[in-house]
């Protein structure tokens, strides 16, 4: 068994542990919020973590009451002069796999020194430099991926972002559904593992386009980053309808298009998927429908939670599983993937 295989297909264990840990920290984080006096919330990270931050920004905005932003940490590191006034008195929420990334550390230090920001970090590495310079640290070593590609770390960071949002907004339904999703993840994995394996090993496609909207858009972009790195093929992200205006010319018989179907409209999406199929692409739909109403090669029904963002937990696993099986089919060692370092140090 590959190491990443265990990290990927047993991630339900870490999700449950994370929920139990966060539930135990609720009073501490609420006390921190009460004493902090922040004026806004800013999510920041690098690469995949920044993509997760984009989803978190919208999830908090939709629940109202707080000015909410997200920035790439490298952008803040280079351009703090542009953002200083916007970050005055903000609460930074900072996910980082290593807690050692140069851009992340610099962004946090500058925001604290120049804008009076406070910081909460989410990090699998215990005793990290990031935790040292943060005001509150969620240190969760059980979510750490030992392999290069980020699987259970990404899923658990996404859940933790949403849990913090639930506490900030007082959304008790969101908190309850996150715990349900962690409990239900094992059943979902077992139910769709073979079908996702079939798509991953199904044929000649050599590029992936992931399309999604709303709270799942940033998460889908994160999934695209993981899949590209794991199976060493070009991978792209687009909003659903916007794909017509951007990368439609990339779609051909060598393309797998993963469509995270919006539950609020079928008519326009059916037309779009028909156009994609006419270009020869294989299609996987991730939708609220148990039936394959769009005629995709595979439809994966996402569990119906009142909070749309919670569906991102099984969604992210599904993209990871397709990528893992594509790597195996192409003779690529998924533990080594693209050979990138575990973290970037400048």
C-alpha positions as CSV (number, residue, x, y, z in Angstrom):
1,X,0.0,0.0,0.0
2,X,1.2,3.5,-0.8
3,X,1.5,5.9,2.1
4,X,-0.8,8.4,0.4
5,X,-3.4,5.6,0.0
6,X,-3.7,5.3,3.7
7,X,-3.8,9.0,4.3
8,X,-6.5,9.4,1.6
9,X,-8.8,6.5,2.3
10,X,-8.7,6.7,6.1
11,X,-9.1,10.4,6.4
12,X,-12.5,9.9,8.0
13,X,-10.6,9.0,11.2
14,X,-8.7,12.3,11.3
15,X,-11.9,14.2,10.5
16,X,-13.7,12.7,13.5
17,X,-10.7,13.4,15.7
18,X,-10.6,17.0,14.5
19,X,-14.3,17.5,15.3
20,X,-13.8,16.2,18.8
21,X,-10.7,18.4,19.3
22,X,-12.5,21.5,18.0
23,X,-15.6,20.8,20.2
24,X,-13.3,20.6,23.2
25,X,-11.7,24.0,22.2
26,X,-15.0,25.8,21.7
27,X,-15.0,27.7,25.0
28,X,-11.4,28.7,24.6
29,X,-11.9,30.1,21.2
30,X,-15.1,31.9,22.2
31,X,-13.2,33.5,25.1
32,X,-10.5,34.6,22.6
33,X,-13.1,36.1,20.3
34,X,-14.7,38.0,23.2
35,X,-11.4,39.6,24.3
36,X,-9.8,40.3,20.9
37,X,-11.8,43.3,19.7
38,X,-11.1,42.7,16.0
39,X,-12.9,44.7,13.3
40,X,-12.7,42.3,10.4
41,X,-11.6,38.7,9.5
42,X,-8.9,38.0,6.9
43,X,-8.0,34.5,5.6
44,X,-4.5,34.1,4.3
45,X,-2.4,31.2,3.0
46,X,-0.3,29.9,0.1
47,X,-1.2,27.7,-2.8
48,X,-3.8,25.1,-1.9
49,X,-4.3,26.7,1.5
50,X,-5.1,30.1,-0.1
51,X,-7.7,28.3,-2.4
52,X,-9.3,27.0,0.8
53,X,-9.2,30.5,2.2
54,X,-11.2,31.8,-0.8
55,X,-14.0,29.4,0.1
56,X,-13.8,30.4,3.8
57,X,-14.1,34.1,2.9
58,X,-17.4,33.6,1.1
59,X,-18.7,31.2,3.7
60,X,-18.3,33.8,6.4
61,X,-19.5,36.6,4.2
62,X,-22.7,34.7,3.5
63,X,-23.4,34.5,7.2
64,X,-23.1,38.3,7.6
65,X,-22.0,40.6,10.3
66,X,-18.3,40.9,9.6
67,X,-16.1,42.4,7.0
68,X,-14.3,39.4,5.5
69,X,-11.3,39.2,3.1
70,X,-8.8,36.7,1.7
71,X,-5.3,37.3,0.4
72,X,-2.5,35.2,-0.8
73,X,0.3,35.4,1.8
74,X,2.8,36.2,-0.8
75,X,0.7,39.2,-1.9
76,X,0.7,40.5,1.7
77,X,4.4,39.9,2.1
78,X,5.2,41.9,-1.0
79,X,2.5,44.5,-0.9
80,X,1.7,45.2,2.7
81,X,1.8,49.0,2.0
82,X,-1.3,48.6,-0.2
83,X,-3.3,46.6,2.3
84,X,-2.3,48.1,5.7
85,X,-5.3,50.2,6.2
86,X,-7.7,47.4,5.2
87,X,-6.0,45.1,7.7
88,X,-6.2,47.5,10.6
89,X,-7.3,45.5,13.6
90,X,-8.2,42.4,11.6
91,X,-8.2,38.9,12.8
92,X,-6.0,36.7,10.6
93,X,-7.0,33.1,10.1
94,X,-4.0,31.3,8.8
95,X,-3.9,27.7,7.6
96,X,-0.5,26.2,6.9
97,X,0.6,22.7,6.4
98,X,4.1,23.3,7.8
99,X,3.9,26.5,9.8
100,X,7.3,27.3,8.3
101,X,6.4,28.8,4.9
102,X,8.3,32.1,4.4
103,X,5.5,34.0,2.8
104,X,3.0,33.0,5.5
105,X,5.4,33.9,8.4
106,X,6.2,37.3,6.8
107,X,2.6,38.2,6.1
108,X,1.6,37.5,9.7
109,X,4.5,39.3,11.2
110,X,4.0,42.4,9.0
111,X,0.2,42.5,9.6
112,X,0.8,42.2,13.3
113,X,3.5,44.9,13.4
114,X,2.1,47.3,10.9
115,X,-1.7,46.9,11.2
116,X,-2.2,45.6,14.8
117,X,-3.6,42.3,13.5
118,X,-4.1,39.3,15.6
119,X,-3.8,35.7,14.3
120,X,-5.2,32.3,14.6
121,X,-3.2,29.6,13.0
122,X,-4.3,26.1,11.8
123,X,-1.3,23.8,11.5
124,X,-0.6,20.1,11.7
125,X,2.9,20.7,12.9
126,X,3.2,21.0,16.6
127,X,5.6,23.7,17.9
128,X,5.8,25.5,14.5
129,X,7.2,29.0,14.0
130,X,3.7,30.1,12.9
131,X,2.2,29.0,16.2
132,X,4.9,31.0,18.0
133,X,3.9,34.2,16.3
134,X,0.1,33.6,16.5
135,X,-2.3,34.6,19.3
136,X,-4.2,31.3,19.2
137,X,-3.0,28.0,17.6
138,X,-4.9,25.0,16.5
139,X,-2.1,22.4,16.4
140,X,-3.4,19.1,15.0
141,X,-0.6,16.6,14.2
142,X,-3.0,13.8,13.4
143,X,-4.0,15.6,10.1
144,X,-0.4,15.9,8.8
145,X,0.3,14.2,5.4
146,X,3.7,12.7,5.3
147,X,3.5,12.5,1.5
148,X,3.9,15.5,-0.8
149,X,0.3,15.8,-2.0
150,X,-2.1,17.3,0.5
151,X,-5.1,15.0,1.1
152,X,-6.3,14.6,4.7
153,X,-4.6,17.9,5.7
154,X,-6.7,19.8,3.1
155,X,-9.9,18.1,4.2
156,X,-9.3,18.8,7.9
157,X,-8.2,22.4,7.3
158,X,-11.4,23.0,5.2
159,X,-13.5,21.6,8.1
160,X,-11.6,23.7,10.7
161,X,-12.1,26.9,8.7
162,X,-15.9,26.1,8.6
163,X,-15.9,25.3,12.3
164,X,-14.3,28.6,13.2
165,X,-16.9,30.3,10.9
166,X,-19.7,28.5,12.7
167,X,-18.4,29.8,16.0
168,X,-17.9,33.4,14.7
169,X,-21.4,33.5,13.2
170,X,-23.2,31.5,15.9
171,X,-24.4,29.0,13.2
172,X,-25.1,26.0,15.4
173,X,-26.6,24.1,12.4
174,X,-23.3,24.5,10.6
175,X,-21.4,23.1,13.5
176,X,-23.8,20.1,13.8
177,X,-23.6,19.4,10.1
178,X,-19.8,19.4,10.2
179,X,-19.8,16.8,12.9
180,X,-22.3,14.8,10.8
181,X,-20.1,15.0,7.8
182,X,-17.1,13.7,9.7
183,X,-19.2,10.8,11.0
184,X,-20.6,10.1,7.6
185,X,-17.4,10.3,5.6
186,X,-16.4,6.6,6.1
187,X,-19.7,5.5,4.6
188,X,-19.3,7.9,1.6
189,X,-15.7,6.6,1.0
190,X,-16.8,3.0,1.0
191,X,-19.8,3.7,-1.2
192,X,-18.0,5.5,-4.0
193,X,-14.5,4.2,-3.8
194,X,-14.8,1.7,-6.6
195,X,-16.7,4.0,-8.9
196,X,-14.1,6.8,-8.4
197,X,-11.4,4.2,-9.1
198,X,-13.1,3.3,-12.3
199,X,-13.1,6.9,-13.5
200,X,-9.4,7.4,-12.5
201,X,-8.4,4.3,-14.5
202,X,-10.9,4.7,-17.3
203,X,-9.0,5.9,-20.3
204,X,-6.9,8.3,-22.2
205,X,-7.8,11.7,-20.6
206,X,-4.7,13.6,-19.8
207,X,-6.0,16.9,-18.4
208,X,-8.7,17.8,-15.9
209,X,-11.0,20.8,-15.6
210,X,-12.9,21.3,-12.4
211,X,-15.9,23.7,-12.4
212,X,-17.8,24.9,-9.4
213,X,-19.5,28.0,-7.9
214,X,-20.2,29.6,-4.6
215,X,-18.7,28.3,-1.4
216,X,-17.3,25.3,-3.2
217,X,-15.4,27.3,-5.8
218,X,-12.2,27.8,-3.7
219,X,-12.4,24.2,-2.5
220,X,-12.7,23.0,-6.1
221,X,-9.6,25.1,-7.0
222,X,-7.8,23.4,-4.1
223,X,-8.9,20.0,-5.5
224,X,-7.6,20.9,-8.9
225,X,-4.2,21.8,-7.4
226,X,-4.0,18.4,-5.6
227,X,-5.1,16.4,-8.6
228,X,-2.6,18.0,-10.9
229,X,0.3,17.4,-8.5
230,X,-0.7,13.8,-7.8
231,X,-1.1,12.5,-11.3
232,X,1.3,15.0,-13.1
233,X,-1.2,16.3,-15.6
234,X,-2.4,19.8,-16.4
235,X,-5.4,20.7,-14.2
236,X,-7.5,23.8,-14.4
237,X,-10.4,25.4,-12.5
238,X,-13.3,27.6,-13.7
239,X,-16.7,28.8,-12.4
240,X,-19.5,26.8,-14.0
241,X,-21.0,29.1,-16.7
242,X,-17.8,31.1,-17.0
243,X,-16.0,28.1,-18.6
244,X,-17.6,29.2,-21.9
245,X,-15.7,32.5,-21.6
246,X,-12.4,31.2,-20.6
247,X,-11.0,27.7,-21.2
248,X,-13.6,26.0,-23.4
249,X,-11.1,25.7,-26.2
250,X,-9.0,23.3,-23.9
251,X,-11.9,20.8,-23.8
252,X,-11.4,17.8,-26.2
253,X,-11.6,14.0,-26.1
254,X,-8.5,14.0,-23.8
255,X,-10.2,16.0,-21.1
256,X,-12.0,14.9,-17.9
257,X,-14.4,17.7,-16.7
258,X,-15.5,17.4,-13.1
259,X,-18.7,19.5,-12.7
260,X,-19.9,20.4,-9.2
261,X,-23.5,21.0,-10.2
262,X,-25.3,23.9,-8.6
263,X,-28.6,22.6,-7.0
264,X,-30.3,25.9,-7.9
265,X,-30.6,25.4,-11.7
266,X,-30.6,22.5,-14.1
267,X,-31.6,24.1,-17.5
268,X,-28.5,26.1,-18.2
269,X,-26.2,23.5,-16.7
270,X,-27.7,20.8,-18.9
271,X,-27.0,22.9,-22.0
272,X,-23.5,23.5,-20.9
273,X,-22.8,19.9,-20.2
274,X,-24.2,19.0,-23.6
275,X,-21.7,21.4,-25.2
276,X,-18.9,19.9,-23.2
277,X,-19.9,16.4,-24.2
278,X,-20.0,17.4,-27.9
279,X,-16.4,18.3,-27.6
280,X,-15.6,14.7,-26.6
281,X,-14.8,15.2,-22.9
282,X,-15.6,12.6,-20.2
283,X,-17.8,14.1,-17.5
284,X,-18.1,13.5,-13.8
285,X,-20.9,15.3,-12.0
286,X,-21.0,15.9,-8.3
287,X,-24.5,16.8,-7.6
288,X,-27.6,16.7,-5.3
289,X,-29.3,14.3,-7.7
290,X,-29.2,10.6,-7.0
291,X,-30.0,9.9,-10.6
292,X,-27.6,10.7,-13.4
293,X,-29.8,13.3,-15.0
294,X,-26.9,14.9,-16.9
295,X,-25.8,11.7,-18.6
296,X,-22.3,11.9,-17.2
297,X,-19.9,8.9,-17.1
298,X,-20.3,9.1,-13.4
299,X,-22.6,11.0,-11.1
300,X,-21.6,11.1,-7.4
301,X,-24.5,12.3,-5.2
302,X,-23.2,14.6,-2.5
303,X,-25.0,14.4,0.8
304,X,-27.6,17.1,1.2
305,X,-26.7,19.4,4.0
306,X,-28.5,22.6,4.8
307,X,-25.1,24.4,4.6
308,X,-23.9,24.0,1.0
309,X,-20.3,24.3,2.1
310,X,-20.4,21.1,4.1
311,X,-20.7,19.1,0.9
312,X,-17.2,20.2,0.2
313,X,-15.9,17.5,2.5
314,X,-17.0,14.5,0.4
315,X,-16.3,16.5,-2.7
316,X,-12.6,17.0,-1.9
317,X,-12.2,13.3,-1.2
318,X,-13.8,12.5,-4.6
319,X,-11.3,14.6,-6.5
320,X,-8.4,13.2,-4.5
321,X,-9.5,9.6,-5.2
322,X,-9.8,10.2,-8.9
323,X,-6.3,11.7,-9.0
324,X,-4.8,8.8,-6.9
325,X,-6.2,6.2,-9.3
326,X,-5.1,8.2,-12.4
327,X,-1.6,8.2,-11.0
328,X,-1.7,4.4,-10.5
329,X,-3.1,3.8,-14.0
330,X,-0.3,5.9,-15.5
331,X,2.5,4.2,-13.5
332,X,3.2,7.2,-11.3
333,X,4.2,6.8,-7.7
334,X,1.6,9.0,-5.9
335,X,3.8,9.2,-2.8
336,X,6.4,11.1,-4.7
337,X,4.0,12.8,-7.2
338,X,5.6,15.9,-8.8
339,X,8.6,16.0,-6.4
340,X,7.7,19.3,-4.9
341,X,9.1,20.1,-1.4
342,X,6.8,19.6,1.7
343,X,7.0,23.4,2.1
344,X,8.6,26.4,0.4
345,X,11.3,28.3,2.2
346,X,12.7,31.4,0.5
